[in-house]
């Protein structure tokens, strides 16, 4: 009887150990990080309206007043290396498409006003930027990682979004989806 119990115990513990190893290995091979899901539930939905004071000129900005235009909304922070990586490209593309009724809006999160201004000055960013001081805008957009860029069509619908530093090819491709 004791041999059967010992055999059962060995088989049970071996099975348990194999299950733990399997789950651990499955977790290691999952190449989708949590941040890759940033904003994915908003695609196909109306862009949540927001307002803030612009960093460079202290004017009030209201998103819904810009519906009717194609919008590129970029969430960023000064301490975010991928945000820094894409900054010059975003500014260059803003200048390229600004006369084509494509407007860029930057939403800064988790920075002080001084840090945000310094970042904007460093990268010579001229498109409108404001601060999400209470985190409500980030929550409304489902932002859980930076940078994330939303592409909103003229009807105010989020057509797609990009998580991480965006390339020129990806930026142009996503802009073409909102300017049809």
N, C-alpha and C positions, 0 to 999 in steps of 0.2 A: 504494500500500500504506500509506503514511504517512497519507494522508487518511482511509482506512478505520479505521486505528488511532485517529486523533484523534477521529473521529466516534464510535467505540465508547467511547472514554474519556469523551467529553462526555456521552453517553447514560448510561453507567454512573454517573458522578458525579452527574448530574442525578437519576437514579433513587434513588441513595443519599441525596441531600439531601432529596428528597420523602418518603422513608421516615422519615427523622429528624424532619422537620417534622410528619408525621402522628403519629408516636409521642409527640412532645412535646405536640401539641395534644390528643391523647387523654388524656394524663396530666393536663393542665390542666383538662379537663372532667370528670374523675373527682371527683364530689362526696362520695365516701365516704372519710373519713380512716381511718387505721389505728386510731385510738382508738375509732371507731364499732364496731369489732369486739370491744371489750373484753368478755370473758366469754361471747361468743356460743356457744362450743362447750360450755358447761355447761348450757344450756337443755335441759330434758328429762332431765337427770341428777340423781342424788342429790347434795344439797348436801354438799360436802366438810366433814367435821367439823373443828372447830378449838377451841382453848381459849386464853384469855388472862386476864390480871389486869385488872379494870375500873379505869378511870382515876380515877373519883371516889371509890370506896370500897375499893379494893384487894382485893375479893372475886374468887374464881376463877369464870370463866364458861366453860361447855362447851356448844357449840352443840347437840350431839346430845341433851342433856338438855331441849332446847326443841322437839324434834320432837314432833308432835302439836298444835302451835300453828301458826298462819300467821305467817310471818316476813318481815320487810323488813330486808335487810342492805345497809347503805349504806357504801361505801368513800369516804373523804374525806381531805383534808389541809388544814391551816390556811392554806397559801400558795396554795390553789386558788380563784380567783374564782368559778367556777360552784358550788363547794361552799358558799361563803359565801352565794351567792344562794339556795340551796335550804334552808339551815339552819332558818330560822324556820318554813317550811312543814312540814318533816319533824317538828319538835317539836310544832307545832300538830296535825298529823295523828296523831302518836303519842298525844297526850292524847285525841284524838277516838275512836280505835279501841282503846285499851289495854284497856278493859272488854269488848271484843268478841273477845278472844282473838287479837288481832293484835299481835305483839311486834316492836319495832324494835331493831336492833343496829347500832351504828356501829363501823366498823373504820378506825382511823387508820393512815395509812402515811406514812413519810418525815418524821416530825416528832419533835422531842424531847418528853419528857414535859411540860416547862414550856410549850411551844408548844401542845400538845394540850389541856392543862388551861385555858390562857388562852382558847382558841377555845371550849371547852365553856362556860366561865364567861361569855364575851362573848355567846353566843347562847342562854344559859340552857337548855342541853340537859340533859334529865333521863333520857332513855332510856339503857340500858347502852352504854358505849363502851370499847373497849380498843385496844391498839396492836399492830400487826403488826410487831414489832421486827426480825424476821429476814427478812421478805418472803415467808415460806412461804404464808401465807393468800392473799396477792395472787396468787402463782403458782398455787396450787391452784384459784383461781377464774378464772384467765386475765385478770386485771385488767391492762390496758395503758394506761389513761387514766382520768382522774377528772373528776367523780365518776361512779361506777357503782353502781346499786342493783339488787339481786337480790330477786325475789319467790318465796318458798318456801312450798309448800302444807303441809298437816298431815302428809303422808306423807314430808316431807323432800325433795321433788322441786322443783328450780328450774323454775318454770313460765314465767317471762319475766325480762327484765332491761331496765333503762333506762340509757343512757349520756348524761351531760350533766346539767345542772340540770333537775330534773323540775318540771313544773307541777302544780297541784292536780288538774286534770282527769286528767292522766296517772297521778298517784299513786293517786287513787281508782279509776280504771279498772283499774290493775294489782292493787290490793288486792282488788277484786271477783273477779279471776281466781283468787285463792288462798283465798278464803273460801267458795267454792261447796260 
